[in-house]
Amino acid sequence: MGKLPLLTPREVEANLKACEFVHKRTVGSHKAYERSASADGKRKRAIVTVDVSKKQFDRKLMASMIRQSLLTKEEFCTGVLKKPEATVQQTAQTEESENA
């Protein structure tokens, strides 16, 4: 992904929800979204604060929210989580053994 796309609050909220974040609270114009840690310890807990009063986020706020989310730029901006390589390989092996 080249330049960082500038998203609206609605787009950011939709992407966070797609990435397993849940709305926790609202204080004024700020909404807090949380993703809990995974049971296996591979994913840390993350909290992202979204200022819903903005029409569009600037690069500084986008970068801040991406850091808070512990996601990659691509995952944050598209709302699609990438599977770790080990999981992809295990899935392929499982499918091969089922087809045999």
DSSP file (Angstrom, degrees, kcal/mol; ACC not computed):
  #  RESIDUE AA STRUCTURE BP1 BP2  ACC     N-H-->O    O-->H-N    N-H-->O    O-->H-N    TCO  KAPPA ALPHA  PHI   PSI    X-CA   Y-CA   Z-CA
    1    1 A M              0   0    0      0, 0.0     3,-0.1     0, 0.0    72,-0.1   0.000 360.0 360.0 360.0 127.6    0.0    0.0    0.0
    2    2 A G        +     0   0    0      1,-0.2     2,-0.0     2,-0.0     0, 0.0   0.787 360.0  17.0 -78.6-110.7    1.5    3.3   -1.0
    3    3 A K  S    S-     0   0    0      1,-0.1    -1,-0.2     0, 0.0     0, 0.0  -0.314  87.7-103.9 -65.4 148.0    0.1    6.5    0.4
    4    4 A L        -     0   0    0     -3,-0.1     2,-0.1     1,-0.1    -1,-0.1  -0.614  36.7-128.9 -73.4 120.7   -2.1    6.3    3.4
    5    5 A P        -     0   0    0      0, 0.0     2,-0.7     0, 0.0    -1,-0.1  -0.455  15.3-127.4 -70.8 144.8   -5.7    6.7    2.5
    6    6 A L        -     0   0    0     -2,-0.1     2,-0.2    50,-0.0    52,-0.1  -0.843  33.6-167.0 -95.6 114.5   -7.7    9.3    4.4
    7    7 A L        -     0   0    0     -2,-0.7    50,-2.7    51,-0.1    55,-0.0  -0.567  18.0-120.4-102.3 161.9  -10.8    7.7    5.8
    8    8 A T     >  -     0   0    0     48,-0.2     4,-2.3    -2,-0.2     5,-0.2  -0.552  34.8-105.6 -90.1 162.7  -14.0    9.0    7.3
    9    9 A P  H  > S+     0   0    0      0, 0.0     4,-2.7     0, 0.0     5,-0.2   0.884 121.6  54.7 -56.7 -38.8  -15.1    8.0   10.9
   10   10 A R  H  > S+     0   0    0      2,-0.2     4,-2.0     1,-0.2     5,-0.1   0.900 109.2  47.1 -62.5 -41.0  -17.8    5.8    9.4
   11   11 A E  H  > S+     0   0    0      2,-0.2     4,-2.4     1,-0.2    -1,-0.2   0.907 112.6  49.3 -67.0 -41.9  -15.2    3.9    7.3
   12   12 A V  H  X S+     0   0    0     -4,-2.3     4,-2.6     2,-0.2    -2,-0.2   0.928 111.0  49.6 -63.1 -45.3  -12.8    3.5   10.2
   13   13 A E  H  X S+     0   0    0     -4,-2.7     4,-2.3     1,-0.2    -1,-0.2   0.909 111.4  49.0 -61.2 -42.5  -15.6    2.2   12.5
   14   14 A A  H  X S+     0   0    0     -4,-2.0     4,-2.0     1,-0.2    -1,-0.2   0.909 112.5  48.1 -64.0 -42.5  -16.7   -0.3    9.8
   15   15 A N  H  X S+     0   0    0     -4,-2.4     4,-1.3     2,-0.2    -2,-0.2   0.891 110.8  50.8 -66.2 -39.7  -13.1   -1.5    9.3
   16   16 A L  H  <>S+     0   0    0     -4,-2.6     5,-2.5     2,-0.2     3,-0.4   0.925 110.2  49.2 -63.9 -43.6  -12.5   -1.9   13.1
   17   17 A K  H ><5S+     0   0    0     -4,-2.3     3,-1.4     1,-0.2    -1,-0.2   0.889 109.1  52.7 -62.6 -38.6  -15.7   -3.9   13.5
   18   18 A A  H 3<5S+     0   0    0     -4,-2.0    63,-0.3     1,-0.3    -1,-0.2   0.773 105.4  56.3 -66.6 -25.3  -14.6   -6.1   10.6
   19   19 A C  T 3<5S-     0   0    0     -4,-1.3    -1,-0.3    -3,-0.4    -2,-0.2   0.027 128.5 -96.2 -96.4  25.6  -11.3   -6.6   12.4
   20   20 A E  T < 5S+     0   0    0     -3,-1.4    16,-0.3     1,-0.2     2,-0.3   0.678  76.5 144.7  72.4  22.1  -13.0   -7.9   15.5
   21   21 A F      < -     0   0    0     -5,-2.5     2,-0.4    -6,-0.1    -1,-0.2  -0.678  34.2-153.0 -87.9 148.3  -13.1   -4.7   17.5
   22   22 A V  E     -A   34   0A   0     12,-2.8    12,-2.7    -2,-0.3     2,-0.3  -0.963  22.2-110.8-124.3 137.7  -16.1   -4.0   19.7
   23   23 A H  E     +A   33   0A   0     -2,-0.4    10,-0.2    10,-0.2     3,-0.1  -0.526  39.1 172.8 -66.9 125.4  -17.5   -0.6   20.7
   24   24 A K  E     -     0   0A   0      8,-3.1     2,-0.3     1,-0.4    -1,-0.2   0.827  53.2 -19.8-103.6 -44.8  -16.9   -0.2   24.4
   25   25 A R  E     -A   32   0A   0      7,-1.1     7,-2.8     2,-0.0     2,-0.4  -0.988  46.3-136.7-161.2 163.3  -17.8    3.4   25.3
   26   26 A T  E     -A   31   0A   0     -2,-0.3     2,-0.4     5,-0.2     5,-0.2  -0.999  14.3-178.9-129.1 130.8  -18.5    6.9   24.1
   27   27 A V  E >   -A   30   0A   0      3,-2.7     3,-1.9    -2,-0.4     2,-0.3  -0.938  67.3 -50.9-129.1 107.8  -17.2   10.1   25.8
   28   28 A G  T 3  S-     0   0    0     -2,-0.4     0, 0.0     1,-0.3     0, 0.0  -0.502 123.1 -19.0  64.6-124.3  -18.3   13.2   24.0
   29   29 A S  T 3  S+     0   0    0     -2,-0.3    23,-2.4    -3,-0.1     2,-0.5   0.283 119.3  96.0 -97.7  10.3  -17.4   12.8   20.3
   30   30 A H  E <   -AB  27  51A   0     -3,-1.9    -3,-2.7    21,-0.2     2,-0.4  -0.886  53.9-165.7-108.0 128.2  -14.9   10.1   21.0
   31   31 A K  E     -AB  26  50A   0     19,-2.8    19,-3.1    -2,-0.5     2,-0.5  -0.907  10.5-146.3-109.2 138.2  -15.7    6.4   20.7
   32   32 A A  E     -AB  25  49A   0     -7,-2.8    -8,-3.1    -2,-0.4    -7,-1.1  -0.911  12.1-168.1-106.9 127.7  -13.5    3.7   22.1
   33   33 A Y  E     -AB  23  48A   0     15,-2.9    15,-2.9    -2,-0.5     2,-0.4  -0.929   7.0-164.7-114.0 138.4  -13.2    0.4   20.2
   34   34 A E  E     -AB  22  47A   0    -12,-2.7   -12,-2.8    -2,-0.4     2,-0.4  -0.955  15.4-166.9-128.0 142.3  -11.5   -2.6   21.9
   35   35 A R  E     - B   0  46A   0     11,-2.6    11,-2.4    -2,-0.4   -14,-0.1  -0.997  27.2-133.7-122.4 124.3  -10.2   -6.0   20.6
   36   36 A S        -     0   0    0     -2,-0.4     2,-0.1   -16,-0.3    11,-0.0  -0.283  27.7 -93.2 -76.2 162.3   -9.4   -8.5   23.3
   37   37 A A        -     0   0    0      1,-0.1     7,-0.2     8,-0.1     2,-0.1  -0.369  45.4-106.0 -69.7 152.0   -6.3  -10.5   23.5
   38   38 A S    >   -     0   0    0      5,-1.7     3,-1.3     1,-0.1    -1,-0.1  -0.470  21.4-121.1 -79.2 154.2   -6.3  -14.0   21.9
   39   39 A A  T 3  S+     0   0    0      1,-0.3    -1,-0.1    -2,-0.1    -2,-0.1   0.821 112.5  54.7 -64.8 -31.7   -6.5  -17.0   24.1
   40   40 A D  T 3  S-     0   0    0      1,-0.0    -1,-0.3     0, 0.0    -2,-0.0   0.496 111.8-119.4 -83.3  -2.0   -3.2  -18.4   22.7
   41   41 A G  S <  S+     0   0    0     -3,-1.3    -2,-0.1     2,-0.2    -1,-0.0   0.546  83.2 115.2  81.0   7.0   -1.4  -15.1   23.5
   42   42 A K  S    S+     0   0    0      1,-0.1     2,-0.4     2,-0.0    -3,-0.1   0.711  71.9  51.4 -81.9 -20.4   -0.5  -14.3   19.9
   43   43 A R  S    S-     0   0    0     -5,-0.1    -5,-1.7     3,-0.0    -2,-0.2  -0.971  77.0-143.4-122.5 130.8   -2.6  -11.2   19.8
   44   44 A K        -     0   0    0     -2,-0.4     2,-0.2    -7,-0.2    -9,-0.0  -0.484  31.4 -94.1 -86.6 159.2   -2.5   -8.4   22.3
   45   45 A R        -     0   0    0     -2,-0.2     2,-0.4    -8,-0.1    -9,-0.2  -0.492  46.6-168.4 -68.2 139.9   -5.4   -6.3   23.6
   46   46 A A  E     -B   35   0A   0    -11,-2.4   -11,-2.6    -2,-0.2     2,-0.4  -0.996  14.7-166.4-137.4 141.0   -5.9   -3.1   21.6
   47   47 A I  E     -B   34   0A   0     21,-0.5     2,-0.4    -2,-0.4   -13,-0.2  -0.996   7.4-167.8-127.4 128.3   -8.0    0.0   22.2
   48   48 A V  E     -B   33   0A   0    -15,-2.9   -15,-2.9    -2,-0.4     2,-0.5  -0.964  10.0-149.8-119.1 130.5   -8.6    2.6   19.4
   49   49 A T  E     -B   32   0A   0     -2,-0.4     2,-0.5   -17,-0.2   -17,-0.2  -0.879  13.5-166.4-100.2 126.2  -10.1    6.0   20.0
   50   50 A V  E     -B   31   0A   0    -19,-3.1   -19,-2.8    -2,-0.5     2,-1.0  -0.957  15.4-146.3-117.4 123.3  -12.1    7.4   17.1
   51   51 A D  E >   -B   30   0A   0     -2,-0.5     3,-1.3   -21,-0.2   -21,-0.2  -0.768  15.6-173.0 -87.3 100.5  -13.1   11.1   17.0
   52   52 A V  T 3  S+     0   0    0    -23,-2.4    -1,-0.2    -2,-1.0   -22,-0.1   0.509  72.3  75.1 -77.7  -3.5  -16.5   10.8   15.2
   53   53 A S  T 3  S+     0   0    0    -24,-0.5    -1,-0.3   -44,-0.1     2,-0.1   0.632  76.7  96.3 -81.7 -12.4  -16.9   14.6   14.9
   54   54 A K    <   -     0   0    0     -3,-1.3     3,-0.2   -25,-0.2     0, 0.0  -0.458  65.8-149.7 -76.0 147.9  -14.3   14.8   12.1
   55   55 A K  S    S-     0   0    0      1,-0.4     2,-0.3    -2,-0.1    -1,-0.1   0.868  85.3  -5.6 -79.9 -40.1  -15.4   14.8    8.5
   56   56 A Q  S    S-     0   0    0    -48,-0.2    -1,-0.4   -47,-0.1   -48,-0.2  -0.977  78.0-115.6-153.4 142.0  -12.2   13.0    7.4
   57   57 A F        -     0   0    0    -50,-2.7     2,-0.1    -2,-0.3     0, 0.0  -0.551  25.2-134.6 -81.9 144.1   -9.1   12.1    9.3
   58   58 A D     >  -     0   0    0     -2,-0.2     4,-2.4   -52,-0.1     5,-0.2  -0.372  34.1 -95.2 -86.1 175.1   -5.7   13.6    8.4
   59   59 A R  H  > S+     0   0    0      1,-0.2     4,-2.7     2,-0.2     5,-0.2   0.862 122.6  55.3 -60.9 -38.1   -2.5   11.6    8.1
   60   60 A K  H  > S+     0   0    0      2,-0.2     4,-2.0     1,-0.2    -1,-0.2   0.931 111.5  42.5 -63.3 -46.2   -1.5   12.2   11.7
   61   61 A L  H  > S+     0   0    0      2,-0.2     4,-2.4     1,-0.2    -2,-0.2   0.879 113.3  53.1 -68.5 -37.5   -4.7   10.9   13.2
   62   62 A M  H  X S+     0   0    0     -4,-2.4     4,-2.3     2,-0.2    -2,-0.2   0.942 110.3  47.5 -60.6 -47.1   -4.8    7.9   10.8
   63   63 A A  H  X S+     0   0    0     -4,-2.7     4,-2.2     1,-0.2    -2,-0.2   0.888 111.3  51.7 -62.2 -39.5   -1.2    7.0   11.8
   64   64 A S  H  X S+     0   0    0     -4,-2.0     4,-2.2     2,-0.2    -1,-0.2   0.918 110.7  46.8 -63.9 -44.4   -2.2    7.3   15.5
   65   65 A M  H  X S+     0   0    0     -4,-2.4     4,-2.0     2,-0.2    -1,-0.2   0.870 110.5  53.1 -67.1 -36.5   -5.2    5.0   15.1
   66   66 A I  H  X>S+     0   0    0     -4,-2.3     4,-1.0     2,-0.2     5,-0.9   0.924 109.9  48.2 -64.4 -43.6   -3.2    2.5   13.2
   67   67 A R  H ><5S+     0   0    0     -4,-2.2     3,-0.7     1,-0.2    -2,-0.2   0.921 111.7  50.1 -61.2 -44.3   -0.6    2.4   16.0
   68   68 A Q  H 3<5S+     0   0    0     -4,-2.2   -21,-0.5     1,-0.2    -1,-0.2   0.864 108.6  53.0 -61.6 -36.4   -3.3    2.0   18.6
   69   69 A S  H 3<5S-     0   0    0     -4,-2.0    -1,-0.2    -5,-0.1    -2,-0.2   0.695  95.4-138.9 -75.7 -19.3   -5.0   -0.9   16.7
   70   70 A L  T <<5 +     0   0    0     -4,-1.0     2,-0.2    -3,-0.7    -3,-0.1   0.735  63.4 124.0  62.1  23.8   -1.8   -3.0   16.4
   71   71 A L      < -     0   0    0     -5,-0.9    -1,-0.3     1,-0.1     2,-0.1  -0.636  67.8-102.4-103.3 165.9   -2.8   -3.7   12.8
   72   72 A T     >  -     0   0    0     -2,-0.2     4,-2.6    -3,-0.1     5,-0.2  -0.410  36.6-106.0 -77.9 166.1   -0.9   -3.2    9.6
   73   73 A K  H  > S+     0   0    0      1,-0.2     4,-2.5     2,-0.2     5,-0.2   0.921 122.0  49.6 -56.7 -44.8   -1.8   -0.3    7.4
   74   74 A E  H  > S+     0   0    0      1,-0.2     4,-1.8     2,-0.2     6,-0.4   0.918 111.7  46.9 -63.9 -44.9   -3.5   -2.6    4.9
   75   75 A E  H  > S+     0   0    0      1,-0.2     4,-2.3     2,-0.2     5,-0.4   0.925 114.9  46.7 -63.3 -44.3   -5.6   -4.4    7.6
   76   76 A F  H  < S+     0   0    0     -4,-2.6    -2,-0.2     1,-0.2    -1,-0.2   0.911 116.6  42.9 -64.7 -43.0   -6.7   -1.1    9.2
   77   77 A C  H  < S+     0   0    0     -4,-2.5    -1,-0.2    -5,-0.2    -2,-0.2   0.721 124.9  32.8 -80.4 -21.4   -7.6    0.6    5.9
   78   78 A T  H  < S-     0   0    0     -4,-1.8    -2,-0.2    -5,-0.2    -3,-0.2   0.666  94.6-130.3-106.8 -21.1   -9.4   -2.4    4.3
   79   79 A G     <  +     0   0    0     -4,-2.3     2,-0.5    -5,-0.3    -3,-0.1   0.705  67.5 124.5  77.3  19.1  -10.9   -4.2    7.3
   80   80 A V        -     0   0    0     -6,-0.4     2,-0.3    -5,-0.4    -1,-0.2  -0.959  52.7-145.7-117.2 119.1   -9.5   -7.5    6.2
   81   81 A L        -     0   0    0     -2,-0.5     2,-0.3   -63,-0.3   -10,-0.0  -0.648  14.2-134.6 -82.2 136.0   -7.2   -9.5    8.6
   82   82 A K        -     0   0    0     -2,-0.3     3,-0.1     1,-0.0    -1,-0.0  -0.719  17.9-125.5 -88.9 139.6   -4.4  -11.4    7.1
   83   83 A K        -     0   0    0     -2,-0.3     5,-0.0     1,-0.1    -1,-0.0  -0.615  31.2-104.6 -81.0 142.6   -3.9  -15.0    8.3
   84   84 A P     >  -     0   0    0      0, 0.0     4,-1.8     0, 0.0     3,-0.5  -0.328  31.3-113.3 -61.7 151.4   -0.4  -15.8    9.6
   85   85 A E  H  > S+     0   0    0      1,-0.2     4,-2.4     2,-0.2     5,-0.2   0.866 115.3  56.9 -56.5 -40.9    1.6  -17.9    7.2
   86   86 A A  H  > S+     0   0    0      1,-0.2     4,-2.3     2,-0.2    -1,-0.2   0.895 107.1  49.0 -60.4 -40.0    1.6  -21.0    9.5
   87   87 A T  H  > S+     0   0    0     -3,-0.5     4,-2.3     2,-0.2    -1,-0.2   0.891 109.9  51.2 -66.6 -40.1   -2.2  -21.0    9.6
   88   88 A V  H  X S+     0   0    0     -4,-1.8     4,-1.9     2,-0.2    -2,-0.2   0.910 112.2  46.5 -63.5 -42.8   -2.4  -20.7    5.8
   89   89 A Q  H  X S+     0   0    0     -4,-2.4     4,-2.2     2,-0.2    -2,-0.2   0.896 111.9  50.7 -67.4 -40.4    0.0  -23.7    5.4
   90   90 A Q  H  X S+     0   0    0     -4,-2.3     4,-2.3    -5,-0.2    -2,-0.2   0.895 109.7  50.9 -63.8 -40.2   -1.8  -25.7    8.0
   91   91 A T  H  X S+     0   0    0     -4,-2.3     4,-2.3     2,-0.2    -1,-0.2   0.907 110.2  49.3 -63.6 -42.3   -5.1  -25.1    6.2
   92   92 A A  H  X S+     0   0    0     -4,-1.9     4,-2.0     1,-0.2    -2,-0.2   0.900 111.9  48.6 -63.8 -41.4   -3.7  -26.2    2.9
   93   93 A Q  H  X S+     0   0    0     -4,-2.2     4,-2.2     2,-0.2    -2,-0.2   0.892 110.8  50.8 -65.9 -39.8   -2.3  -29.4    4.5
   94   94 A T  H  X S+     0   0    0     -4,-2.3     4,-1.9     1,-0.2    -2,-0.2   0.913 110.2  49.0 -64.1 -43.7   -5.6  -30.1    6.1
   95   95 A E  H  X S+     0   0    0     -4,-2.3     4,-1.8     1,-0.2    -1,-0.2   0.884 110.7  51.0 -63.7 -39.3   -7.5  -29.7    2.8
   96   96 A E  H  X S+     0   0    0     -4,-2.0     4,-1.0     1,-0.2    -2,-0.2   0.907 110.8  47.9 -64.7 -42.2   -5.0  -32.0    1.0
   97   97 A S  H  < S+     0   0    0     -4,-2.2    -1,-0.2     1,-0.2    -2,-0.2   0.842 111.3  50.9 -69.6 -32.2   -5.4  -34.7    3.7
   98   98 A E  H  < S+     0   0    0     -4,-1.9    -1,-0.2     1,-0.2    -2,-0.2   0.851 110.0  49.8 -71.7 -33.9   -9.2  -34.5    3.5
   99   99 A N  H  <        0   0    0     -4,-1.8    -1,-0.2     1,-0.2    -2,-0.2   0.673 360.0 360.0 -78.1 -17.1   -9.2  -34.8   -0.3
  100  100 A A     <        0   0    0     -4,-1.0    -1,-0.2    -5,-0.1    -2,-0.1   0.478 360.0 360.0 -79.1 360.0   -6.9  -37.9   -0.2
